[in-house]
Amino acid sequence: MVKDSMPILDSSSAPQDNVAIENTVYTQVFGPDKNGEILGYGRRMTKSRLFGYGSVTQGSQSTSAISTLIEEMNAKHVEQIKTIQSEQAVREKTLLEEAESRFRTEAAEREARLIAEAEERFMKLTEIRVAKFMDMLDAREEKYEALINDCMAKGMSIEFQSSRLDDKAFSSDDDE
């Protein structure tokens, strides 16, 4: 009767299918698992009784080993992070010093250029002022010579010429 209700296994089915069929058959014969008991080993047989408490201890030993490894890895990571942070701080300091050095060099070069440009402008302005001053002196000298020549032509005395020359030299119509 049991044999009639069992499914027929054919050789073409996959091994997973065979395991599923065997599980179905096993469940039909023994019934479903109850409260963590393992069927087929007697009443109240659990995995821990079947495999012993050593497997539980072995599991906790592996758990503690894993915890130890995790702690070691965390410590290594913290150490690596500190190393990377210190290296980064050194790199940032070096880059900052290089940038500051470049800035100071560029500032000094720019200051030198500005000073040279200012000196050049000052020299040009000085030349222009000297030229204007010289032109003004030449114009006054020409006026004095013209005034003296005019006086000489009219036959005036030197004393009168010099007093009149002073009056005209300092009058406002000379200045242009």
C-alpha positions as CSV (number, residue, x, y, z in Angstrom):
1,M,0.0,0.0,0.0
2,V,2.8,2.4,0.8
3,K,4.6,1.4,-2.3
4,D,1.6,2.3,-4.4
5,S,1.4,5.8,-3.0
6,M,5.1,6.5,-3.5
7,P,6.0,8.5,-6.6
8,I,8.0,6.7,-9.2
9,L,11.6,7.9,-9.6
10,D,12.9,8.1,-13.1
11,S,16.5,8.4,-13.9
12,S,16.1,11.7,-15.9
13,S,15.1,13.8,-12.9
14,A,17.6,16.1,-11.3
15,P,19.2,15.2,-7.9
16,Q,17.3,18.2,-6.3
17,D,14.1,16.7,-7.5
18,N,15.1,13.3,-5.9
19,V,15.8,15.0,-2.6
20,A,12.5,16.8,-2.6
21,I,10.7,13.5,-3.4
22,E,12.5,11.7,-0.6
23,N,11.6,14.5,1.8
24,T,8.0,14.2,0.8
25,V,8.0,10.5,1.3
26,Y,9.7,10.9,4.7
27,T,7.1,13.4,5.8
28,Q,4.3,11.2,4.7
29,V,5.7,8.2,6.6
30,F,6.9,10.0,9.8
31,G,4.8,13.1,9.8
32,P,6.0,16.8,10.1
33,D,8.7,17.8,12.6
34,K,7.4,18.9,16.0
35,N,8.9,21.5,18.3
36,G,12.5,21.1,17.0
37,E,12.5,17.3,17.4
38,I,14.2,15.2,14.8
39,L,11.9,12.5,13.5
40,G,13.1,9.0,13.1
41,Y,15.4,9.0,16.2
42,G,12.9,8.4,18.9
43,R,10.9,10.6,21.2
44,R,12.2,14.1,22.0
45,M,15.4,13.8,20.1
46,T,16.7,17.3,19.2
47,K,19.7,18.4,17.2
48,S,21.7,19.4,20.3
49,R,21.1,15.9,21.9
50,L,21.9,14.1,18.7
51,F,25.1,16.0,17.8
52,G,26.0,16.6,21.5
53,Y,26.7,19.8,23.4
54,G,30.2,20.0,21.9
55,S,28.8,21.3,18.7
56,V,27.3,24.2,20.6
57,T,30.6,24.8,22.4
58,Q,32.4,24.5,19.1
59,G,30.0,27.1,17.6
60,S,30.6,29.5,20.5
61,Q,34.4,29.0,20.1
62,S,34.1,29.9,16.4
63,T,31.9,32.8,17.3
64,S,34.5,34.1,19.8
65,A,37.2,33.5,17.2
66,I,35.2,35.5,14.7
67,S,34.7,38.2,17.3
68,T,38.4,38.3,18.0
69,L,39.1,38.6,14.2
70,I,36.6,41.4,13.9
71,E,38.1,43.3,16.8
72,E,41.6,42.8,15.3
73,M,40.4,44.1,11.9
74,N,38.7,47.0,13.6
75,A,41.9,47.9,15.4
76,K,43.8,47.6,12.1
77,H,41.3,49.8,10.4
78,V,41.5,52.4,13.2
79,E,45.3,52.3,12.9
80,Q,45.1,52.6,9.1
81,I,42.7,55.5,9.4
82,K,45.0,57.3,11.8
83,T,48.0,56.7,9.4
84,I,46.0,58.0,6.4
85,Q,44.9,61.1,8.4
86,S,48.4,61.9,9.5
87,E,49.7,61.4,5.9
88,Q,46.9,63.6,4.7
89,A,47.7,66.3,7.2
90,V,51.4,66.2,6.1
91,R,50.3,66.5,2.4
92,E,48.0,69.4,3.2
93,K,50.7,71.2,5.1
94,T,53.2,70.7,2.3
95,L,50.7,71.9,-0.3
96,L,49.8,74.9,1.9
97,E,53.5,75.8,2.3
98,E,54.1,75.4,-1.5
99,A,51.1,77.6,-2.3
100,E,52.2,80.2,0.3
101,S,55.7,80.2,-1.2
102,R,54.3,80.6,-4.7
103,F,52.0,83.4,-3.5
104,R,54.9,85.2,-1.8
105,T,57.1,84.9,-4.9
106,E,54.3,86.1,-7.2
107,A,53.5,89.0,-4.8
108,A,57.2,90.0,-4.7
109,E,57.5,89.8,-8.5
110,R,54.3,91.9,-8.9
111,E,55.5,94.4,-6.4
112,A,58.8,94.7,-8.2
113,R,56.9,95.2,-11.6
114,L,54.7,97.9,-10.0
115,I,57.6,99.7,-8.5
116,A,59.4,99.6,-11.8
117,E,56.3,101.0,-13.6
118,A,55.9,103.7,-10.9
119,E,59.6,104.7,-11.3
120,E,59.2,104.8,-15.1
121,R,56.1,107.0,-14.8
122,F,57.8,109.2,-12.3
123,M,60.8,109.6,-14.6
124,K,58.5,110.5,-17.6
125,L,56.6,113.0,-15.5
126,T,59.8,114.5,-14.3
127,E,61.1,114.8,-17.8
128,I,57.8,116.5,-18.9
129,R,58.0,118.9,-16.0
130,V,61.6,119.7,-16.6
131,A,60.8,120.3,-20.3
132,K,57.9,122.6,-19.4
133,F,60.1,124.4,-16.8
134,M,62.8,124.8,-19.4
135,D,60.3,126.1,-22.0
136,M,59.0,128.6,-19.4
137,L,62.6,129.7,-18.6
138,D,63.4,130.1,-22.3
139,A,60.2,132.1,-22.8
140,R,61.1,134.5,-19.9
141,E,64.6,134.8,-21.1
142,E,63.3,135.7,-24.6
143,K,61.0,138.3,-23.0
144,Y,63.9,139.8,-21.0
145,E,66.1,139.9,-24.0
146,A,63.3,141.5,-26.1
147,L,62.7,144.1,-23.3
148,I,66.4,144.9,-23.0
149,N,66.7,145.2,-26.8
150,D,63.7,147.5,-26.8
151,C,65.1,149.6,-24.1
152,M,68.5,149.8,-25.8
153,A,66.8,150.8,-29.0
154,K,65.0,153.6,-27.3
155,G,68.2,154.8,-25.6
156,M,67.2,154.4,-22.1
157,S,69.7,154.4,-19.3
158,I,70.7,151.2,-17.7
159,E,69.4,152.2,-14.3
160,F,66.0,153.0,-15.7
161,Q,66.1,149.8,-17.8
162,S,66.8,147.7,-14.8
163,S,64.1,149.2,-12.7
164,R,61.6,148.9,-15.5
165,L,62.8,145.4,-16.3
166,D,62.0,144.4,-12.7
167,D,58.5,145.8,-13.0
168,K,57.7,144.0,-16.3
169,A,59.4,140.8,-15.3
170,F,57.2,140.3,-12.3
171,S,53.9,141.5,-13.9
172,S,51.1,139.2,-14.5
173,D,50.9,139.5,-18.3
174,D,54.3,137.6,-18.5
175,D,52.8,134.4,-17.1
176,E,51.0,132.3,-19.6
